[in-house]
Amino acid sequence: MKTNIPGIFAAGDVVDSEFKQGIIAAAEGVTAAYHQLKNLIH
């Protein structure tokens, strides 16, 4: 997403604070599932 500074762009949590908690929760869920799958395989 463009910023007010030419050539500088923003991404991630700084762009959308309204959905920040949901985004973090989803990412942590994916991380937990990944580690659990890795644990089950080994």
N, C-alpha and C positions, 0 to 999 in steps of 0.2 A: 504494500500500500504506500502511495506517495506521502511524503511529509512536506512541510513548508520549506524545506531546504532542498534545492535542486540536486538531484543525484543521490539523495538519501532516501532509503525506503525502510519501512517498519514491518515486522512480522511477529506472530506469536501473541503472547498475553498482552503486550503493550498496545496492540491494535484493538482488541475487543474485551474490555473489562466486564461487560454485561454477562458474558458466558464463561468467564475465567474459571470459576469454581467447577463448572461442568466439564470443561476441557481438561483441567488438572485431574479430576476424578476419573475420567475416561482413560487418560494416559496412565494413571497409576493402576487401573484395572488391567490394562493391556500388559503392563510391566509385570504385575503379579502373575497373570496367566502364563506369560512367557517363561518366567522362572519356575513355575510349577510344572509346566510341560517339560522343561529342561531337566528338572529333578526326576520326573517320572521316567524319562528316557534313560537316564544314567542310573 
